[in-house]
Amino acid sequence: MAPLEMKHPRLQLYAMDTGSQQDAFAKDVAEGLVATRKFLLSKYFYDEDGSQLYEQICDLPEYYLYRAEQEILVAYAAEIHAEIGHLALVELGPGNASKTRHLLRQYEQVGQPFLYCPVDIARTMLLATSHQLLAEYRHITIRAMHADFAGNPGVIQALQVPRKAVAFFGSSLGNFTREESVDFLRRTADVMGSDDVFLLGIDLKKPPTILVPAYADAQGVTAAFNLNLIRRINRELGGNFDLQRFEHVAVYNDMLGRIEMHLRSRTEHQVTLANLGQTISFTAGETIHTENSYKYSVEEVRDLGQRANLALHRTWFDSRRYFLLALFRPLG
């Protein structure tokens, strides 16, 4: 696999299936909007505008997830690095890598070359973040991968890193159903060597009075993030969604143990997707289900790992025990 470009002597950028990403977006939107219960996949939130809005969400007072995980990485970065050693760090969905920097500093302080492999669907942010890190750390080499890893842990294999620590921060695993999570982790475990480790950020179960505001902030930034998904459809698929006809809704589904985000139609109306030749009808109050965020107990995290052939080896918590950073090793 040859790198796409070499804009820096310590940077290689690879791509995997990028040519089909637009086709996949069109296909997924077409299928989701004609389903009996309309839905859109949350991975499509992260175009350039969506990525910037997510950065704003991380600064919101209600959004405890970012700060809780960051607290763990600030407090325990040296301990985590000691646990994983100087293994190459492969990170899935790093965004701007703001939390990861706490761990990368530990690598840098060793004073030896190290390899960081960010994998992200947002190419612009992937490149910008890579160049920022190259300016910050003189011992770092970056092998970046522009790819959709959500349903394809095979991107880890494509990076050709024999010994590695795989990191999946941000509670992003919560966007998968519980069965999808097991499948994703099992397929990740299948491409890990016996000395490899897996770092996983998980949001823990807590009262809805804490959970719901994190996804429905008073300033309306999360609402803008959610609505940006249909703005993207307008721009890329020739849609004529009127954003004023939809409102952001976030609820906690106690039975399933998950936050659900929806876009709810305020009126009965139709939307045309010119590029797809589709007309979609909405009734008043009908929703488009755009995201799930499953919450876990510590025992559920342990069981999740076991079902995926991963042993829970270490755990780190923030001071309020809102969030868990788990370190898994392959079973057997």
Contacts in CASP RR format, 6 or more apart in sequence:
PFRMAT RR
TARGET T0000
AUTHOR 0000-0000-0000
METHOD contacts of the structure
MODEL  1
MAPLEMKHPRLQLYAMDTGSQQDAFAKDVAEGLVATRKFLLSKYFYDEDG
SQLYEQICDLPEYYLYRAEQEILVAYAAEIHAEIGHLALVELGPGNASKT
RHLLRQYEQVGQPFLYCPVDIARTMLLATSHQLLAEYRHITIRAMHADFA
GNPGVIQALQVPRKAVAFFGSSLGNFTREESVDFLRRTADVMGSDDVFLL
GIDLKKPPTILVPAYADAQGVTAAFNLNLIRRINRELGGNFDLQRFEHVA
VYNDMLGRIEMHLRSRTEHQVTLANLGQTISFTAGETIHTENSYKYSVEE
VRDLGQRANLALHRTWFDSRRYFLLALFRPLG
1 14 0 8 1.000
1 158 0 8 1.000
1 160 0 8 1.000
3 12 0 8 1.000
3 13 0 8 1.000
3 14 0 8 1.000
4 13 0 8 1.000
4 14 0 8 1.000
4 15 0 8 1.000
4 146 0 8 1.000
5 13 0 8 1.000
6 12 0 8 1.000
7 13 0 8 1.000
7 127 0 8 1.000
7 131 0 8 1.000
8 130 0 8 1.000
8 131 0 8 1.000
8 134 0 8 1.000
10 134 0 8 1.000
10 140 0 8 1.000
10 141 0 8 1.000
10 142 0 8 1.000
11 130 0 8 1.000
11 131 0 8 1.000
11 134 0 8 1.000
11 141 0 8 1.000
11 142 0 8 1.000
11 144 0 8 1.000
12 142 0 8 1.000
12 143 0 8 1.000
12 144 0 8 1.000
13 126 0 8 1.000
13 127 0 8 1.000
13 130 0 8 1.000
13 144 0 8 1.000
13 145 0 8 1.000
13 146 0 8 1.000
14 143 0 8 1.000
14 144 0 8 1.000
14 145 0 8 1.000
14 146 0 8 1.000
14 147 0 8 1.000
14 158 0 8 1.000
14 159 0 8 1.000
15 145 0 8 1.000
15 146 0 8 1.000
15 147 0 8 1.000
16 145 0 8 1.000
16 146 0 8 1.000
16 147 0 8 1.000
16 152 0 8 1.000
16 155 0 8 1.000
16 158 0 8 1.000
17 147 0 8 1.000
17 148 0 8 1.000
17 152 0 8 1.000
18 123 0 8 1.000
18 146 0 8 1.000
18 147 0 8 1.000
21 121 0 8 1.000
21 148 0 8 1.000
22 236 0 8 1.000
24 148 0 8 1.000
25 44 0 8 1.000
25 236 0 8 1.000
25 237 0 8 1.000
26 236 0 8 1.000
26 237 0 8 1.000
26 275 0 8 1.000
26 276 0 8 1.000
28 40 0 8 1.000
28 41 0 8 1.000
28 44 0 8 1.000
29 40 0 8 1.000
29 44 0 8 1.000
29 233 0 8 1.000
29 237 0 8 1.000
29 273 0 8 1.000
29 276 0 8 1.000
30 273 0 8 1.000
30 276 0 8 1.000
30 278 0 8 1.000
32 38 0 8 1.000
32 39 0 8 1.000
32 40 0 8 1.000
33 40 0 8 1.000
33 273 0 8 1.000
33 278 0 8 1.000
33 280 0 8 1.000
33 288 0 8 1.000
34 278 0 8 1.000
34 280 0 8 1.000
37 289 0 8 1.000
38 280 0 8 1.000
38 286 0 8 1.000
38 287 0 8 1.000
38 288 0 8 1.000
38 289 0 8 1.000
39 288 0 8 1.000
39 289 0 8 1.000
39 290 0 8 1.000
40 229 0 8 1.000
40 288 0 8 1.000
40 289 0 8 1.000
40 290 0 8 1.000
42 175 0 8 1.000
42 261 0 8 1.000
42 290 0 8 1.000
42 291 0 8 1.000
42 292 0 8 1.000
43 121 0 8 1.000
43 148 0 8 1.000
43 150 0 8 1.000
43 175 0 8 1.000
44 229 0 8 1.000
44 232 0 8 1.000
45 54 0 8 1.000
45 225 0 8 1.000
45 226 0 8 1.000
45 228 0 8 1.000
45 229 0 8 1.000
45 290 0 8 1.000
45 291 0 8 1.000
46 54 0 8 1.000
46 121 0 8 1.000
46 122 0 8 1.000
47 122 0 8 1.000
47 228 0 8 1.000
47 232 0 8 1.000
48 122 0 8 1.000
48 124 0 8 1.000
48 125 0 8 1.000
49 228 0 8 1.000
49 231 0 8 1.000
49 232 0 8 1.000
50 225 0 8 1.000
50 228 0 8 1.000
51 95 0 8 1.000
51 122 0 8 1.000
51 124 0 8 1.000
51 125 0 8 1.000
53 221 0 8 1.000
53 224 0 8 1.000
53 225 0 8 1.000
53 228 0 8 1.000
54 225 0 8 1.000
55 96 0 8 1.000
56 221 0 8 1.000
57 63 0 8 1.000
57 66 0 8 1.000
57 217 0 8 1.000
57 221 0 8 1.000
57 222 0 8 1.000
57 225 0 8 1.000
58 66 0 8 1.000
58 98 0 8 1.000
59 66 0 8 1.000
60 217 0 8 1.000
60 219 0 8 1.000
60 221 0 8 1.000
60 222 0 8 1.000
61 217 0 8 1.000
62 213 0 8 1.000
62 214 0 8 1.000
62 216 0 8 1.000
62 217 0 8 1.000
62 218 0 8 1.000
63 214 0 8 1.000
63 217 0 8 1.000
63 222 0 8 1.000
64 210 0 8 1.000
64 214 0 8 1.000
64 320 0 8 1.000
64 322 0 8 1.000
64 323 0 8 1.000
65 170 0 8 1.000
65 171 0 8 1.000
65 203 0 8 1.000
65 214 0 8 1.000
65 322 0 8 1.000
65 323 0 8 1.000
66 99 0 8 1.000
66 170 0 8 1.000
67 318 0 8 1.000
68 318 0 8 1.000
68 320 0 8 1.000
68 322 0 8 1.000
68 323 0 8 1.000
69 99 0 8 1.000
69 169 0 8 1.000
69 170 0 8 1.000
69 171 0 8 1.000
69 201 0 8 1.000
69 318 0 8 1.000
69 323 0 8 1.000
69 325 0 8 1.000
70 98 0 8 1.000
70 99 0 8 1.000
70 102 0 8 1.000
71 318 0 8 1.000
71 319 0 8 1.000
71 323 0 8 1.000
72 316 0 8 1.000
72 317 0 8 1.000
72 318 0 8 1.000
72 323 0 8 1.000
72 325 0 8 1.000
73 80 0 8 1.000
73 99 0 8 1.000
73 100 0 8 1.000
73 102 0 8 1.000
73 103 0 8 1.000
73 325 0 8 1.000
74 102 0 8 1.000
75 316 0 8 1.000
76 316 0 8 1.000
76 325 0 8 1.000
77 102 0 8 1.000
77 103 0 8 1.000
77 105 0 8 1.000
77 106 0 8 1.000
78 106 0 8 1.000
79 316 0 8 1.000
80 103 0 8 1.000
80 106 0 8 1.000
80 199 0 8 1.000
80 316 0 8 1.000
80 325 0 8 1.000
80 327 0 8 1.000
81 103 0 8 1.000
81 106 0 8 1.000
81 107 0 8 1.000
83 197 0 8 1.000
83 313 0 8 1.000
83 314 0 8 1.000
83 327 0 8 1.000
84 165 0 8 1.000
84 197 0 8 1.000
84 199 0 8 1.000
84 327 0 8 1.000
85 165 0 8 1.000
86 107 0 8 1.000
86 110 0 8 1.000
86 112 0 8 1.000
86 114 0 8 1.000
87 163 0 8 1.000
87 164 0 8 1.000
87 165 0 8 1.000
87 195 0 8 1.000
87 196 0 8 1.000
87 197 0 8 1.000
88 114 0 8 1.000
88 115 0 8 1.000
88 116 0 8 1.000
88 117 0 8 1.000
88 161 0 8 1.000
88 163 0 8 1.000
88 164 0 8 1.000
88 165 0 8 1.000
89 100 0 8 1.000
89 103 0 8 1.000
89 104 0 8 1.000
89 107 0 8 1.000
89 114 0 8 1.000
89 115 0 8 1.000
89 116 0 8 1.000
89 117 0 8 1.000
89 164 0 8 1.000
89 165 0 8 1.000
89 167 0 8 1.000
90 117 0 8 1.000
90 119 0 8 1.000
90 156 0 8 1.000
90 159 0 8 1.000
90 161 0 8 1.000
90 164 0 8 1.000
90 165 0 8 1.000
90 166 0 8 1.000
90 167 0 8 1.000
91 97 0 8 1.000
91 100 0 8 1.000
91 116 0 8 1.000
91 117 0 8 1.000
91 118 0 8 1.000
91 119 0 8 1.000
91 166 0 8 1.000
91 167 0 8 1.000
91 168 0 8 1.000
91 169 0 8 1.000
92 119 0 8 1.000
92 149 0 8 1.000
92 166 0 8 1.000
92 167 0 8 1.000
92 168 0 8 1.000
92 172 0 8 1.000
93 118 0 8 1.000
93 119 0 8 1.000
93 120 0 8 1.000
93 121 0 8 1.000
93 149 0 8 1.000
93 168 0 8 1.000
93 172 0 8 1.000
94 100 0 8 1.000
94 118 0 8 1.000
94 119 0 8 1.000
94 120 0 8 1.000
94 126 0 8 1.000
94 129 0 8 1.000
94 169 0 8 1.000
95 118 0 8 1.000
95 120 0 8 1.000
95 122 0 8 1.000
95 125 0 8 1.000
95 126 0 8 1.000
95 129 0 8 1.000
96 125 0 8 1.000
96 128 0 8 1.000
96 129 0 8 1.000
96 132 0 8 1.000
97 104 0 8 1.000
97 118 0 8 1.000
97 129 0 8 1.000
97 133 0 8 1.000
99 169 0 8 1.000
99 170 0 8 1.000
100 167 0 8 1.000
100 169 0 8 1.000
101 133 0 8 1.000
101 136 0 8 1.000
103 167 0 8 1.000
104 116 0 8 1.000
104 133 0 8 1.000
104 137 0 8 1.000
104 140 0 8 1.000
105 137 0 8 1.000
107 114 0 8 1.000
107 116 0 8 1.000
107 137 0 8 1.000
107 139 0 8 1.000
107 140 0 8 1.000
108 114 0 8 1.000
108 137 0 8 1.000
108 138 0 8 1.000
108 139 0 8 1.000
108 140 0 8 1.000
110 139 0 8 1.000
111 139 0 8 1.000
112 139 0 8 1.000
113 139 0 8 1.000
113 140 0 8 1.000
113 141 0 8 1.000
114 139 0 8 1.000
114 140 0 8 1.000
114 141 0 8 1.000
115 140 0 8 1.000
115 141 0 8 1.000
115 142 0 8 1.000
115 143 0 8 1.000
115 161 0 8 1.000
116 133 0 8 1.000
116 140 0 8 1.000
116 141 0 8 1.000
116 142 0 8 1.000
116 143 0 8 1.000
117 142 0 8 1.000
117 143 0 8 1.000
117 144 0 8 1.000
117 145 0 8 1.000
117 159 0 8 1.000
117 161 0 8 1.000
117 164 0 8 1.000
118 126 0 8 1.000
118 129 0 8 1.000
118 130 0 8 1.000
118 142 0 8 1.000
118 144 0 8 1.000
118 145 0 8 1.000
119 144 0 8 1.000
119 145 0 8 1.000
119 147 0 8 1.000
119 149 0 8 1.000
119 155 0 8 1.000
119 156 0 8 1.000
119 159 0 8 1.000
120 126 0 8 1.000
120 144 0 8 1.000
120 145 0 8 1.000
120 146 0 8 1.000
120 147 0 8 1.000
121 146 0 8 1.000
121 147 0 8 1.000
121 148 0 8 1.000
121 149 0 8 1.000
121 150 0 8 1.000
123 146 0 8 1.000
126 144 0 8 1.000
126 146 0 8 1.000
127 144 0 8 1.000
130 142 0 8 1.000
130 144 0 8 1.000
133 140 0 8 1.000
133 142 0 8 1.000
134 140 0 8 1.000
134 142 0 8 1.000
143 159 0 8 1.000
143 161 0 8 1.000
145 155 0 8 1.000
145 158 0 8 1.000
145 159 0 8 1.000
147 155 0 8 1.000
147 158 0 8 1.000
149 155 0 8 1.000
149 156 0 8 1.000
150 175 0 8 1.000
150 176 0 8 1.000
150 184 0 8 1.000
151 184 0 8 1.000
153 184 0 8 1.000
153 187 0 8 1.000
153 188 0 8 1.000
153 190 0 8 1.000
153 191 0 8 1.000
154 187 0 8 1.000
154 191 0 8 1.000
156 164 0 8 1.000
156 166 0 8 1.000
156 188 0 8 1.000
156 191 0 8 1.000
156 192 0 8 1.000
157 191 0 8 1.000
163 193 0 8 1.000
163 195 0 8 1.000
163 196 0 8 1.000
164 192 0 8 1.000
164 196 0 8 1.000
165 196 0 8 1.000
165 197 0 8 1.000
165 198 0 8 1.000
165 199 0 8 1.000
166 188 0 8 1.000
166 192 0 8 1.000
166 196 0 8 1.000
166 197 0 8 1.000
166 198 0 8 1.000
166 199 0 8 1.000
167 198 0 8 1.000
167 199 0 8 1.000
167 200 0 8 1.000
168 198 0 8 1.000
168 199 0 8 1.000
168 200 0 8 1.000
168 201 0 8 1.000
169 199 0 8 1.000
169 201 0 8 1.000
169 325 0 8 1.000
170 201 0 8 1.000
171 201 0 8 1.000
171 202 0 8 1.000
171 203 0 8 1.000
171 293 0 8 1.000
171 323 0 8 1.000
173 181 0 8 1.000
173 184 0 8 1.000
173 185 0 8 1.000
173 200 0 8 1.000
173 201 0 8 1.000
173 202 0 8 1.000
173 294 0 8 1.000
174 181 0 8 1.000
174 202 0 8 1.000
174 203 0 8 1.000
174 258 0 8 1.000
174 292 0 8 1.000
174 293 0 8 1.000
174 294 0 8 1.000
174 295 0 8 1.000
175 291 0 8 1.000
175 292 0 8 1.000
175 293 0 8 1.000
175 294 0 8 1.000
176 184 0 8 1.000
176 292 0 8 1.000
176 294 0 8 1.000
177 292 0 8 1.000
177 294 0 8 1.000
178 294 0 8 1.000
178 304 0 8 1.000
181 294 0 8 1.000
181 304 0 8 1.000
182 304 0 8 1.000
182 305 0 8 1.000
182 307 0 8 1.000
182 308 0 8 1.000
185 198 0 8 1.000
185 304 0 8 1.000
185 305 0 8 1.000
185 307 0 8 1.000
185 308 0 8 1.000
185 310 0 8 1.000
186 307 0 8 1.000
186 308 0 8 1.000
186 309 0 8 1.000
188 198 0 8 1.000
188 308 0 8 1.000
189 198 0 8 1.000
189 308 0 8 1.000
189 309 0 8 1.000
189 310 0 8 1.000
189 330 0 8 1.000
189 331 0 8 1.000
190 309 0 8 1.000
192 198 0 8 1.000
192 330 0 8 1.000
193 330 0 8 1.000
194 330 0 8 1.000
194 332 0 8 1.000
196 329 0 8 1.000
196 330 0 8 1.000
197 313 0 8 1.000
197 327 0 8 1.000
197 328 0 8 1.000
197 329 0 8 1.000
198 310 0 8 1.000
198 327 0 8 1.000
198 328 0 8 1.000
198 329 0 8 1.000
199 325 0 8 1.000
199 326 0 8 1.000
199 327 0 8 1.000
199 328 0 8 1.000
200 301 0 8 1.000
200 325 0 8 1.000
200 326 0 8 1.000
200 327 0 8 1.000
200 328 0 8 1.000
201 323 0 8 1.000
201 324 0 8 1.000
201 325 0 8 1.000
201 326 0 8 1.000
202 296 0 8 1.000
202 301 0 8 1.000
202 323 0 8 1.000
202 324 0 8 1.000
202 325 0 8 1.000
202 326 0 8 1.000
203 293 0 8 1.000
203 295 0 8 1.000
203 296 0 8 1.000
203 322 0 8 1.000
203 323 0 8 1.000
203 324 0 8 1.000
204 295 0 8 1.000
204 296 0 8 1.000
204 297 0 8 1.000
204 298 0 8 1.000
204 321 0 8 1.000
204 322 0 8 1.000
204 323 0 8 1.000
204 324 0 8 1.000
205 257 0 8 1.000
205 295 0 8 1.000
205 296 0 8 1.000
205 297 0 8 1.000
206 295 0 8 1.000
206 322 0 8 1.000
208 252 0 8 1.000
208 254 0 8 1.000
210 322 0 8 1.000
211 252 0 8 1.000
211 259 0 8 1.000
211 295 0 8 1.000
212 250 0 8 1.000
212 251 0 8 1.000
212 252 0 8 1.000
212 259 0 8 1.000
214 259 0 8 1.000
215 222 0 8 1.000
215 250 0 8 1.000
215 259 0 8 1.000
215 261 0 8 1.000
215 293 0 8 1.000
216 222 0 8 1.000
216 223 0 8 1.000
216 248 0 8 1.000
216 249 0 8 1.000
216 250 0 8 1.000
220 248 0 8 1.000
222 248 0 8 1.000
222 250 0 8 1.000
222 261 0 8 1.000
223 247 0 8 1.000
223 248 0 8 1.000
226 248 0 8 1.000
226 261 0 8 1.000
226 263 0 8 1.000
226 290 0 8 1.000
226 291 0 8 1.000
227 243 0 8 1.000
227 246 0 8 1.000
227 248 0 8 1.000
227 263 0 8 1.000
229 263 0 8 1.000
229 290 0 8 1.000
230 241 0 8 1.000
230 243 0 8 1.000
230 246 0 8 1.000
230 263 0 8 1.000
230 288 0 8 1.000
231 241 0 8 1.000
231 243 0 8 1.000
233 239 0 8 1.000
233 241 0 8 1.000
233 273 0 8 1.000
234 240 0 8 1.000
234 241 0 8 1.000
236 275 0 8 1.000
237 273 0 8 1.000
237 274 0 8 1.000
237 275 0 8 1.000
237 276 0 8 1.000
238 273 0 8 1.000
238 274 0 8 1.000
238 275 0 8 1.000
239 271 0 8 1.000
239 272 0 8 1.000
239 273 0 8 1.000
239 274 0 8 1.000
239 275 0 8 1.000
240 271 0 8 1.000
240 272 0 8 1.000
240 274 0 8 1.000
241 271 0 8 1.000
242 269 0 8 1.000
244 266 0 8 1.000
245 265 0 8 1.000
245 266 0 8 1.000
245 267 0 8 1.000
245 269 0 8 1.000
245 282 0 8 1.000
246 263 0 8 1.000
246 264 0 8 1.000
246 265 0 8 1.000
246 266 0 8 1.000
246 288 0 8 1.000
247 263 0 8 1.000
247 264 0 8 1.000
247 266 0 8 1.000
248 261 0 8 1.000
248 262 0 8 1.000
248 263 0 8 1.000
248 264 0 8 1.000
249 261 0 8 1.000
249 262 0 8 1.000
249 263 0 8 1.000
249 264 0 8 1.000
249 287 0 8 1.000
250 259 0 8 1.000
250 260 0 8 1.000
250 261 0 8 1.000
250 262 0 8 1.000
251 259 0 8 1.000
251 260 0 8 1.000
251 262 0 8 1.000
252 258 0 8 1.000
252 259 0 8 1.000
252 260 0 8 1.000
253 259 0 8 1.000
253 260 0 8 1.000
256 294 0 8 1.000
257 294 0 8 1.000
257 295 0 8 1.000
258 292 0 8 1.000
258 293 0 8 1.000
258 294 0 8 1.000
258 295 0 8 1.000
259 291 0 8 1.000
259 292 0 8 1.000
259 293 0 8 1.000
259 295 0 8 1.000
260 289 0 8 1.000
260 291 0 8 1.000
260 292 0 8 1.000
261 289 0 8 1.000
261 290 0 8 1.000
261 291 0 8 1.000
261 292 0 8 1.000
261 293 0 8 1.000
262 287 0 8 1.000
262 288 0 8 1.000
262 289 0 8 1.000
262 290 0 8 1.000
263 287 0 8 1.000
263 288 0 8 1.000
263 290 0 8 1.000
264 285 0 8 1.000
264 286 0 8 1.000
264 287 0 8 1.000
265 282 0 8 1.000
265 283 0 8 1.000
265 284 0 8 1.000
265 285 0 8 1.000
265 286 0 8 1.000
265 287 0 8 1.000
266 284 0 8 1.000
266 285 0 8 1.000
267 282 0 8 1.000
267 284 0 8 1.000
268 281 0 8 1.000
268 282 0 8 1.000
268 283 0 8 1.000
268 284 0 8 1.000
269 281 0 8 1.000
269 282 0 8 1.000
270 279 0 8 1.000
270 280 0 8 1.000
270 281 0 8 1.000
270 282 0 8 1.000
271 279 0 8 1.000
271 280 0 8 1.000
271 282 0 8 1.000
272 278 0 8 1.000
272 279 0 8 1.000
272 280 0 8 1.000
273 279 0 8 1.000
273 280 0 8 1.000
296 304 0 8 1.000
296 324 0 8 1.000
298 315 0 8 1.000
298 324 0 8 1.000
301 312 0 8 1.000
301 324 0 8 1.000
301 326 0 8 1.000
302 312 0 8 1.000
305 311 0 8 1.000
305 312 0 8 1.000
305 328 0 8 1.000
306 312 0 8 1.000
306 331 0 8 1.000
309 330 0 8 1.000
309 331 0 8 1.000
309 332 0 8 1.000
310 328 0 8 1.000
310 329 0 8 1.000
310 330 0 8 1.000
310 331 0 8 1.000
311 328 0 8 1.000
311 329 0 8 1.000
311 330 0 8 1.000
311 331 0 8 1.000
312 326 0 8 1.000
312 327 0 8 1.000
312 328 0 8 1.000
313 327 0 8 1.000
313 328 0 8 1.000
313 329 0 8 1.000
314 326 0 8 1.000
314 327 0 8 1.000
315 324 0 8 1.000
315 325 0 8 1.000
315 326 0 8 1.000
315 327 0 8 1.000
316 324 0 8 1.000
316 325 0 8 1.000
317 323 0 8 1.000
317 324 0 8 1.000
317 325 0 8 1.000
END
